[in-house]
């Protein structure tokens, strides 16, 4: 009787474990890609006379079609807010030649400039973005 219950339990549990792994392996893979992407963004040196305005509060996002549009794409975005004494032109020069590897290709960098902050200096939001076609992660379908 024990053998029968053991076989029955295995017949129920094995498909559930298989389904769990089928769903979670792509999610774990994309989480690792996002973490590696985030580390590469942070490893890229900041421009001179520039500091991270909110080092403990960075926006790291993964999801479907973050840059709008249609289709099933997995998108990765890291957003940093910087405080700088440099001009927008100097910031552009620093990031125009930047190479940050994305999850699969070279990441795109977008800069958004704001007025002077209350602590002085100019603010710039640096968005580093990458995308790839859907490859099994349910969050991008």
ZAKOLMAR-875474 format. One line per field, with one value per residue (C-alpha): y, x, z. Coordinates in nm, 2 decimals. Example, Ala and Ser with C-alpha at 12.3 -4.5 7.8 and 13.67 -1.06 7.14 Angstrom:
2
c2	c(-0.45, -0.11) $
c1	c(1.23, 1.37) $
c3	c(0.78, 0.71) $
//
This chain:
141
c2	c(0.00, 0.24, 0.18, 0.27, 0.60, 0.68, 0.63, 0.83, 1.12, 1.11, 1.12, 1.43, 1.61, 1.55, 1.74, 2.03, 2.05, 2.04, 2.32, 2.53, 2.49, 2.57, 2.89, 3.00, 2.92, 3.20, 3.44, 3.35, 3.40, 3.74, 3.85, 3.75, 3.95, 4.25, 4.23, 4.20, 4.49, 4.70, 4.63, 4.73, 5.06, 5.13, 5.03, 5.29, 5.60, 5.91, 6.23, 6.45, 6.69, 6.47, 6.25, 6.03, 6.24, 5.95, 5.66, 5.45, 5.51, 5.40, 5.29, 4.94, 4.80, 4.49, 4.43, 4.43, 4.72, 4.98, 5.22, 5.17, 5.00, 4.66, 4.31, 4.08, 4.23, 4.20, 4.54, 4.64, 5.00, 5.15, 5.51, 5.72, 6.08, 6.28, 6.62, 6.78, 7.11, 7.03, 7.17, 6.95, 6.95, 6.81, 6.55, 6.45, 6.42, 6.19, 5.96, 5.98, 5.75, 5.53, 5.16, 4.97, 4.61, 4.54, 4.20, 4.11, 4.42, 4.76, 4.95, 5.28, 5.58, 5.87, 6.19, 6.42, 6.75, 6.94, 7.28, 7.35, 7.14, 7.28, 7.17, 7.34, 7.20, 7.08, 6.75, 6.50, 6.17, 5.90, 5.62, 5.31, 5.08, 4.75, 4.51, 4.17, 3.95, 3.74, 3.41, 3.25, 3.48, 3.52, 3.88, 3.98, 3.79) $
c1	c(0.00, 0.29, 0.44, 0.10, 0.08, 0.44, 0.38, 0.06, 0.24, 0.52, 0.27, 0.11, 0.42, 0.65, 0.43, 0.39, 0.76, 0.81, 0.55, 0.71, 1.06, 0.92, 0.77, 1.05, 1.37, 1.31, 1.22, 1.54, 1.75, 1.60, 1.65, 2.01, 2.04, 1.88, 2.12, 2.42, 2.29, 2.25, 2.60, 2.74, 2.56, 2.69, 3.05, 3.05, 3.23, 3.03, 3.14, 3.38, 3.23, 2.92, 2.77, 2.47, 2.20, 2.02, 2.26, 2.02, 1.72, 1.78, 1.51, 1.58, 1.29, 1.22, 0.90, 0.71, 0.74, 0.87, 0.95, 0.59, 0.51, 0.36, 0.50, 0.64, 0.97, 1.16, 1.29, 1.55, 1.59, 1.82, 1.76, 2.01, 1.96, 2.28, 2.38, 2.65, 2.84, 2.88, 2.68, 2.44, 2.68, 2.96, 2.73, 2.62, 2.99, 3.06, 2.77, 2.77, 3.07, 2.96, 2.95, 2.74, 2.66, 2.29, 2.13, 2.20, 2.31, 2.46, 2.24, 2.07, 2.14, 1.89, 1.96, 1.69, 1.80, 1.62, 1.66, 1.91, 1.84, 1.79, 2.14, 2.29, 2.42, 2.22, 2.03, 2.04, 1.85, 2.04, 1.83, 2.01, 1.78, 1.80, 1.55, 1.52, 1.25, 1.04, 1.22, 0.98, 0.95, 0.58, 0.63, 0.71, 0.44) $
c3	c(0.00, 0.08, -0.27, -0.43, -0.22, -0.31, -0.68, -0.66, -0.48, -0.74, -1.02, -0.88, -0.75, -1.05, -1.30, -1.06, -1.01, -1.38, -1.44, -1.16, -1.33, -1.67, -1.54, -1.31, -1.51, -1.76, -1.47, -1.28, -1.60, -1.67, -1.30, -1.34, -1.66, -1.49, -1.20, -1.43, -1.64, -1.33, -1.22, -1.56, -1.54, -1.19, -1.30, -1.58, -1.44, -1.36, -1.54, -1.34, -1.09, -1.07, -0.80, -0.76, -0.61, -0.45, -0.42, -0.22, -0.44, -0.80, -1.03, -1.17, -1.38, -1.58, -1.78, -2.10, -2.34, -2.10, -2.38, -2.51, -2.84, -2.91, -2.92, -2.67, -2.56, -2.23, -2.14, -1.89, -1.76, -1.50, -1.40, -1.20, -1.09, -1.08, -0.95, -1.16, -1.21, -1.58, -1.86, -2.06, -2.35, -2.13, -1.99, -2.35, -2.45, -2.16, -2.24, -2.62, -2.65, -2.36, -2.42, -2.17, -2.27, -2.24, -2.18, -2.55, -2.73, -2.66, -2.42, -2.52, -2.30, -2.26, -2.07, -1.92, -1.77, -1.49, -1.33, -1.05, -0.74, -0.39, -0.29, -0.60, -0.92, -1.22, -1.21, -1.49, -1.51, -1.69, -1.83, -1.96, -2.15, -2.33, -2.48, -2.64, -2.79, -2.56, -2.47, -2.22, -1.93, -1.85, -1.74, -2.10, -2.29) $
//
